[in-house]
Amino acid sequence: MTTKVTVDVEYTDEELLAICNHAIASIMATGQSYEIRGRSYSAANLQTLKTWRDDLQTQVDAAAAGGGGGIVANYLNRGR
C-alpha cells in the first residue's frame, strides 16, 4: 500500500495514526537506514514514531470517549 502525505491536507487523528503505523511497519520491514549504490537513506527515527503513535492512540481513544483535542496541536504545543 502506498500512502501519499501532503502538507496541503488536514488529517484526522485516525488518519495520522494509520500513517504513523505504516511508517513504523516500513522501517521494521526495510530497516532504519540503508545504502544503495553509494547513496545513503535514513528513515524517520523509529523511537520518535513509536512515541508519536502512542500519543495518537491516546488521543484517538480520548476522542472516542468524548474528550480531547487534536494531536497535532498538542504535539506542537509540547515543543517537539
N, C-alpha and C positions, 0 to 999 in steps of 0.2 A: 504494500500500500504506500502510495506517495502522498505526502501532505505538504501543500504549499502554504506557507505562512507569509502574510504581508503586514506591513505596519498601517495600511490604509483601512483595516478592518478591526472592529472591536469584537473580541471573542468573549464568550461566556466562560465562567469558571469551569464548567464541564468540558467545554472545548479546549481550554488551556490544559486541563488535566489530561485529556486524551493526547494532545500534542506532546506534553511532557513525558507521558508513558511511552509514546512512540520514540521519542529521543533516547530515553533510557534503554529501551529494547534495542535500538540501533547500535548504541555504544556497547551493550552487552554482546551483540552479535558480531560486531566488527572490531571492537577494541577501542580504547581511549585515544590512541594515536597510531598512525602507521605511515609508511613511506612507500611511494610508488615512483619508480624511475627517477629517483633523486629528489622528489618533492615530498615534503612532509605535510601531514594533515593531523590536526588535533581537534577532537570533538569537544563539545561543551564539557565542563567539569562535572563528572558523574555525581560527586557528593553534593554539589550545588543543586543539580537536578533533583536528586532524592529529597533534599530539604524543601525545595520548591514544590515537589509532588506532595509531600506530607502537608505542607501549608495549604495547597489547593484542595486536598482531600478534606482537611478540616473545614475549610470554607464551604465546600460543596455540602458537607454533612450539616453544617450550621444553617445554611440556606434551606436545606430540606426540612430542618426542624423549625424553620420560621424566623431565623435571625441572621445576623452577619451582613457585612458589606462586601465590596468587591475585593478579590485577592490582589489585583494589580495595584489598587490604591493602598492597600495595607502593606504590600511588598515595598512600594516606593517610599512610603512614609517611614519605614524602618531603616531607610538609607542603604539598602543592599544594592 
